[in-house]
Amino acid sequence: MDEKFDCIIVGAGVAGLAAAMTLARNNIKFLLIEKGEFAGAKNVSGGVIWGHDLAKLVPEYWKEEDGGWDRFINHRRLTFIDDQSSFSIDFKSDHFNEAPYSGVIVLRSKFDRWLAGKVEEAIAESDYAMDSFVATNILVEEVLMEDGKAVGIRTGDEKFYADSVIIAEGVNNLLTRQVGLQDKYVPADHMLTGVKEIIRYDQKVLEDRFQLNGLSGMSNEYVGFATRGVEGGGFLYTNRDTISIGLVLGLKDLREKNLKPYDILNDFKTHPVVRDTIRGGVVVEYSAHVVSSGDKRVMPDKLYKDGLLVCGEAANLLMNAGKAIQGMDYAMRSGILAAENIIEAKEKQDFGNSQMKKYQDNLSDSYVMQDIDNFQDAVHLLHNPVMYQKMPNLINHFGRNFFTISNEPTQKARDMLRASVKEHASYWDLIKIGIKGARSL
């Protein structure tokens, strides 16, 4: 294949597929390359895609009988746990039931494959139905650079050329490092490992247990004893007839405490609130995945070069500010913005540095970087040991006292709170956390 493409996209995850869909619908000749046997084959993650960008890529996706998503979110829960108790903040609302949904739960191996099928349909309807391709089971080993400009890619002994390259390779961003946009060494204190199990149930059992109606779903985040004192937290998402349950743990903290992620996950599953939730299910899958902590310091300073753009997890676009873990929505938006820049570049026949810089400018103006910039203090606060160690113990100590009824005089709530603070923290801890929380959120 000697012809030249307008764009080569490396990686058929959410970012790469979003870019491909946008290019196909705007009659851009492109090659999308994925190392897995199919899109999603190498992706073990899952969770929630927040926002409405999916509806822009696939209008009325919710009407498809066998779409790539499992459930929409209409129930949110945040749970603080100590060694034997749990205290939850719970929110459920009918306004989440209206399409397009504000969040949909996906299993990536299923979702990516479905979205890749939509890309193939868009290619078939474009002016380049015979010239654009989705190529799987191919490992890109090098981005070809000439005089500082990306001109294509190399896979084995074969080379493919293009006016531009979009790197959407995921968090193990070897190509981003190869072209000099990411430091060769990323400190472990900025990276986390996610461990997850998929547990299967009879669908009616699952829906009854989690009070689901139709395709409604729930997301539950956990803070505290879930991690055995390791930096991080837990999560649970309801899929169609399974749940995804797991932990996100700091790599540096794991190493320093000499703990293994799977051992912590097993302990988490034996906690009373979790044990009662998952009883009767059958584990059908276990996976692990490295993710960014959401700390902006791990992001490349530049996401572009002549003829080159970086998006999605390759750019470490992820954030957890306490309300939700956001990554797939960031990947989708960055893929769309990268493709829109390539479309403009082709119209101008200019794939140079100044044109590519517009992608990063547009990303900075989008909700993605505005949120990452505005909530960095919240990201740092969540990784403060007071938040994932002392606060859950304090909250549950207060909860036990407040909700326990005995045949003795009952203390005032303020006295119970005072006792809990004395037992597990200090007023100075609360003052510091309160000030930081008010500033960061």
N, C-alpha and C positions, 0 to 999 in steps of 0.2 A: 504494500500500500504506500505509494510514493507521494500522493497528493497531500497538500497542506491543509490543516484545519484552521478555522478561526480561533478555536479554543480547545485545549485539552484539560479535562477535569480529572484530578487524581483522587479517587475515593468516592464510593457510592453510599455514604451515610446520609444523614439528614441534610447536611450542608451541601454536599455534592449533588444530591438529587434535586434539591431546591434550585440550585444553579442550573442544572441540566434542563429542568422543566421550564425555567424562565427563558433560557436560550432557545429551546425548541420552539416555543410559542412566538419567538421573535425572529424566526428563520435565520438562525446562526448555525453554521456547520461546526459540529463539535464531536469530540471523542471522550466518552466517560469510561474511565478504567477503574476496575475494582479487583482487589487481590483475592477476594473470596469466590467460591464456586457460584454464588449468586449474591445479589445485594442483600445484606443482613446476615450472611453466613458467618462472618467473622465478628459480628456485633452481639455481645452478650448482655448489653445493658437494656434498660427499659425504664418506664416511669411515666411522667406526664408531659405532654406537649401543651404549653400554655399559650393563650392568645388566639388570634384569628388568622394567622398567616397560612395555616393549612387550608382554610376555606378559600384563600386567594389562589393557592396552587391547584386545589381540587374543589371547584365550586360544588356545593351541596353534597360533599363527601358523606354526610350523615345519612343520606337517603339510600346509600348502597347497602344491599343486603349482606354482603360479605366484604365490608371495607377492611382497611388495614388496622383499624383501631379496635379496642376491646370495650371500653366503657367511657362515659363522660363523667366528669367530677361534679357532684352536687353536695358532697359531704366532706368537710375538712376537719381534721383533728390534730391537736398538738398535745403530746403526753409527756409529763415529767415522771420519771420512775426512780425509786431507790431500790434496795434489795428485796422488798416485799410488797411495795405499794405503788399506786399510780394515781396521778392527778391530771385530768385532761381539760383542755380548752376545746370546746366542740361547737362547730358551726355548720348548719345545714339550711339550704334555702331553695325554694322553688324557682327563684330567678336564674339559678344555674341550669335549669332544665331546658332553656330555650336555645335552639340552634341559630347561628353557629356557636358551639359550646366554648366556654372560656378555658376549658382544659379537657383533654382526652387522654386516657391511659392507653399505653401501647407496649407491646412486646416487640423489640426492635427487629428480630429476625423475621417476624411476620410483617411488620409495618414497612420496613425498608424494601422488602420484596414486592409488596403491593404498590408502593410509590414508584418503584422502578418500572412496574408494568404501566403506570400512568405516563411515565416519561416516554416509554416505547410508543404509546398511543399518540402522544404529542409529536414525536418524531415522524410517525407515519402520516400525520396531517400537515407536516411542514413542507417547505420547498426543498428540503434536503432529506427527503425520506430514504433515499438510496445512498446518502453520503455521510449522515451522522450515525454514530454507533454507540451502543453500550457494550463494552467488552469486559467479561468477567474472567476470573481465574488467572489474572495477569498481575505480576508484581512489578511496580515501577521502582527501578533501582537508582535512577538519577534524573534530575532536571537538567536538561542541556542548556548551558549558558554560553553566549558569545558576546564578548565585549560588555559584560555586565547585564545582558538582556536574556531573558528566558526565551528559548526558541523551540522547545519541544521536550520530549522525555526519552529515556532509554529503558528498555526492558529486555534483559538478556543481551543478545546481539542485535536486537532490532531497535531502530530509532524512528520516532514519529515526530513530525514537525508541526508547529502552529504559531500563529501570531501572538498567542497568549496562553498562559497556564494558570489554572486555579488549583491550589493545593488545599484539599479537604481530606487529608489523610488520617485525621484523628489525633488523639493525645500523644501517641508515640510518634512525634513529628520529626522523623529522620530527614525527610526532604526539606522541611522548613529549616532545619539545622544545616543541611548540606549547602543551601543557598545563602547561609549566613544571617538569617533573620532571627533565629533563636539561639541562645547560648548553648554551647555543647553540653554544659552541666547545669541542671536545674536542681536547686537545693531540695532535699527531701521534706523539709518543713513547709514547703509550699505545695506538696502533693499528697493525695489521699488514695487509699485503696478501697474500692467498693466490693463487698462480698454479698452474694444474693442467692437465695433458694426460690425455686418455683414450686409451690405446693398445690396439688390438684384436689378438687372436691367434686362431688355431684353439684351441678349448677344450682339446683334448688336449695341445697344445703348452704351453699355459699351465700346465695341471695337472702335467705332467711337469717343467717347468722349476722350478716352485716347490714340488714334492713335495706336491701337494694330493691328498686322497683324498675322493671324493664332493663334498660342498659345503663341505669345510673350506677355510679361508683364512688368509692371513698379513698382518700389519701390520708395516711396517719404518719406523722413524724414523731420520733421519740428522743428525749434528752435525758441523760443521767446514767443510771446503773447499766443501761444497755451496752455500754462500751467498757465496763470494768475499769473506769478511770482513764481510759485512753481518749485522746482528743477525737471528737466526732459525734455521730448520732445514728439513730436507726430509722427505718422507714417500712411502710406496708402499703401496697397498692392492690386493689381488687381488680383482677382481670376478668375475662368472660367466665371461665370455670376454674380459675386458679388464682392464687395470690402471689405477689412478689414481695418477699420479706428479706430484709438484710440490713447491713451496717455500712457506714462510710467512716473510715478510720485513718488517722494521721500516720503516715509511714515512719516519720522520725520518732513519734511517741511509741509506736509498736516496737521499733528496734530498741529504744532505750529501756522499755519495760520488759523486753524479751517475751512478748506475747504473740500468739499466732491468730490471724483473723478468724479462721474457722472455729477455733476453740472459743473465742469470744462470742461468735454467732451461736454456737451450741448453748452457751450459758444464757444468752439473750432469749433463746427459745424456751428455756425452762423457767423464766420469770413468770409468776402467777398470771399477770394480765396477758402475756403473750401465749403462755401454755394453754390457757382457756380459749384463746382466740383461734389457735391453729389446730386444736385437737381433731383427730379423725382424718386429717389430710395426708396425702402421700407425696413425698418429695420426688419430683420428676426431673429436676435440673439444679445444678450448682454452678456458679460462675464467679469470676473475679475480674475486676476492671480498674485500672489506674485512672484517676480523675484529678483535675486541678482543684485546689482548695478555694478558688474564687478570689485569691489575693492578686490584685492587679500587678504586683511586682513580678509575677511569673510570666506575664504576657510579653510577647515581643514588642519592642518600641515601635517598629515599623512592620506593617502587614502587606507591604508591596515592594516591588522592584520593577524595573522596565519589563513589561510584558508578563508580570507575575502578581498574583493576589493570594492571600492566605485567609481562610475562613474556618468557622466552626471550632471544634476542639483542637485542631492544629494551632489555632491562635489562643488556646486556653480561655475561650469565652464560656465562662460558667460562673454562677453565683448562688450562694445560699445566704440570704440575709435574715433568715428566720421564718419568713412567710411561706417559702417554697424553694425547692431545688430547681434552678433554671439553667438549662443547658441546651436542650433540643430546640427550644424556641429561639434561643440566641443563634444556634447553628443555622436554623431555617432562614432567619432574617439576614444573617451575614451572607448566606449563599445567594439569596435573592439580590442583595445589594451588589455582590461581586459580579453576578451575571449582568445586572443593569449597567454596570460600568463597562463591561466588555461590549455590550450592545452599542453604547455611546462611542466607545473607542473604534469600533468597526465603521460606524457612520462617518467618523472624522478621519479614519485611516491613521489613527495615532494611538499606538500602544506604549508610548513612552512614559517616563517617570512621572511627569506632571499629571497626565491623564489617569494613571494608576493610583496616584495619591488621592484622587477624588473619592475612591472607594473608602479609604480610611476616614476622610472628612465626613462622608455620608454616614459611615458607621458611628462616628463620634456624635453626630447629630441625632442618631436614632435612639430609641429607648434602651438599646443594648448597652452602649457605652455610658449613656446618661445614668442608668441604674447602677452599673458597675462603679462609676465614679462617685455617685452620690451615697452609695451604701457600703463603701469600703470599711468605715468604722464599725458597721453592723457585722460585717464578715469577721473582723478582728475580735469583736466582742463575743461572738459565738464560739470562738476558739480559745477564749479565756477559761482557765481551769475552774474559776468560780462559777461559770455558767453551766458547765457539764459535770461538775462534782458537787459543790456546796449548795447551789440553788435547788436542784431537784431534791436533795435530802431535806433541806429546809421546808420546801413546799409540801412534801409528803408528811413530814413530822407535824406540821400545822394541820394538814388534812385529817390525819388520824385523830388528833385531839379534838378538832372541830366537829367531826362526824361521829365520834364515839359518845354514846349515851350510857351513863352509869348511874347507880343509885347513890350518888354523892353530889354535893353542890357543884354546879357547872361554872367554869371560869368564863370571864368575858373574853371575847375574841382577841382583844388587844393584849391580854395577858398570855393567851395561847401563842400569839405571834411573837411576843417578847421571849417566851421560853424557847421557841423554835430557833430564833435568831441566836440566842445564847448557846444553844446546843450545837449548831452547825455552821455558824458564820459570825459576823459582827455587824453592828450598825454601820461601821465604816465601809465594809464590803457592800452593803446595800446602797449606801450613799454613792459610792463610786460607780456601781453597776447602774443605778438609777440615772445619774448624770450622763454616763456614756450612752445608755439606752435612749434617753431623751434626745441627745445630740445625733445619734446614728440613725434613728428610725423616724 
